[in-house]
Amino acid sequence: MTEYAPWITLILLVALAVWLDKKMQHPAFRTGVGLTLIVVGPILVFGSTRWITELQSNSVAVLAFSYGIRLLITRNKYHLQRNCPPHPLLRAPTMNLAPNFPEDPVMQQLLQLLHEEIGLPKHKTIRLQTSLNFDLGCDGSEAKQFMEMLEQEFALDLGDYDTYRYFNPPLFDVFLKRRAKGHGEKFPLTIGMLYLAIKTNSWDTQTLENLS
């Protein structure tokens, strides 16, 4: 039984290390423990060689040193997981996407922005043809802020984009209402148009409306 003692000790220490790894989630705490173990490891080897050898536990010091390095390398592991913004599909788990709806990083970022600035319905199917003005109920004020965010996030050249082609001006703004006169009925501004504009890095009204 004595000959298996070092292996039993090692297995128990590894199990303890795995358990502690899940419990120690704060970066500062992981850093502190990691540095301590990195110092303790060599001390156990060089400063206490005699009793380490007698216990046949040389691997304990190596394990402590290695685990200390691991804690330092992964000190921000749980911190980054908490700060990472979840995908819109995780924040709105009942959201339905139409078949063949693109889910590349560009569309994911666009959905994230739509979710934060306008709001996406949880129980309606989201399609490329879903319009911000008719389907999502986006008004002129929201549209202005959203398009500014879109321009910044994707470095998008808005080209000949005309907000009054799709949205009515705020009711209280008489000056803008005069500017919007003569635009007639509004056209749908769809998610597909936004996606195409981002992919081509420019806004060409006729091309986007025809393609979408």
N, C-alpha and C positions, 0 to 999 in steps of 0.2 A: 504493500500500500504506500510505503514511504517513497518508492521510486516514482510513483505517479503524482506525488504531492506538487512538484513544480508545475506540471501540466494543468492540474486542477486549479492551482493559484492563478496561472496565466489565463485560463478560460474565464475564471471569475472576474479577473481584472478587465478583460476585454468586454465582457458583458456589462460591467460597471461603467466602462468608458462609453459604450453605446448609449446607455441609459442617461449618463450625465450630458452627453452631446445634445440630447433632446431637451433636457432641463435647462441647460445654460444657453439662453437665447440672446441675452443682452451683450452687445459688442464689447463693452468695457470689462464685463465679468469674464468673458471668454479670453480676452487679451491678458488680463491679470493672471488667470489660472494657467494659461498657456506659457507665459513667461516664467512663472514659478516652476512648472514642470520641466522646462528647458534647462533651468539652473539646477534643479534637484537631480535630474538624470545623471549628468556627469559627476555630481557629488557622490551619488550612490556607488558609482563605478570606481572612482579614484580615491574617495575619502573613506569608504567603508568596505573596501575590497574583501577583507577577511570574513565578516559576518554574511556578506552577500554570497560569497563562495560557499560558506558552510550551509547556507539555506538553499543552495543550488538555484538561486533566483536572479541570475545575471540578466535574464531577459526582462525583468521588471524595470530595471533602469533604462534599458533600450526602449521599452514600451512607453515609459513616462516621457522620455525625451521626444519620441516620435509623436505621441499624442499632443504634447505641448506645441510642436510645430503645426500640427493639423488645426488646433484651436486658433492659432494666430492666422493661418491662411484663410480659415472659414469664419473669422470673427464677425463678418457682416452678413453671414448666410441668412439668418432669420430676419435681420433688420431690412434687408433688401426685399425679401418676400413680402413683408408687411407693407412696404412703401410702394411696391409695384402696382400700378393701377390695373384692376382686373379688366379682362376683355368684356365688351358690352354684353356678350352672350352669357357671361357669368353674373353680371350685375342685373340683367333682365332675363332670367332663365326661361321664361315662358315665351320669349320672342321667337317668332317663326320666320325663317328665311325661305324664300321661294326656291324650287329646284334650280340647280345650276347658278345660284347666286354666287358671285365671286367672293372669296374669303381670303384674298391675298393681303399682305400687310397694308397696302394703300387703302383697301376697302375697310379693313379693321380700324384703321386710324380715322377714316371718314365716319364710320358708325359711332366710334367713340365721341367724336366731336358733335355729331348730331344728337347723340344721347345726352350729352352734357348741356348743350346750348338750346336745343329745341325740345327734346324728349321723343323717344320712340315708343310706339304702342306695343304692349306686351302680348296682346291676344289677336293681333292682325298680322297677316303675312306681309313681310317686307320684300318688295320687288324693286328692280331697277326702275320700273315705271311709277313707283310711289313718289308722289309730288310733295314738296315741302309746303306749298301754299294751299292745295286742295285737300290732301290726305292727312298731313300732319298739323294743319291749322296754324302754320307759321305766319305771323303778320309782318308788316313793314319794319317795325322797330327791331323785332327778333332777327329778321332777315339781314338788316344792316350790320348788326353785331356779328351774326354768323358768318357773313361773307368776308368781313374784316379778319375774323379768326381763320377762315379758310385760306385767305391770301397770305397770312403770316405762317401758318402751319406748313403749307405746301409750297411756299414761294410761288404762288400762282399769279400769272399775269391775267387780270380780269378783262383786258381787251375792250370789246364793245358791250360788255355786260351792262344792262339797263334795268335797274331795280323796279322801275315802274311798269316794265313789261310783264312782271310777275306779281308784284305786290302793290297794294294801295298804300299811300303815305299815311302817317299818323293823322288821326282825325283832328287833332288840335293844331296841326301845323298848316296854316292857310297858305303860306308861301309854297310849300312843297305840293299842296293840292293843286295849285295853279300850274306848277311845272309838270304835274302828272296828267293834266288835261290832254285829251286827244289820243291817249294811248289805247282807249277802247277796252275790250275784254282782255282779261289776263290769261296768259299762257301758263301751262303747268311747268314748274321747275322741278325736275325729277332727280332722284338719287343717281340715275344713270348718267344724266348730263354732268353732274358734279364729278362723278367718277371719271368720265371721259376727259373732262377739262383738266383734272389733276394728272391723268396719265399723259396727256399731250402738253401739259404745263402752260396752257393758254385757253382763253375763252373766246370762241368764235360762235356767236349766237346761231347763225344759220346752220352751220355744220353740226353743232351739238343737238339742236332741235330735230334735224333731219335724221341723224344717226340714232337718237334715243327713241 
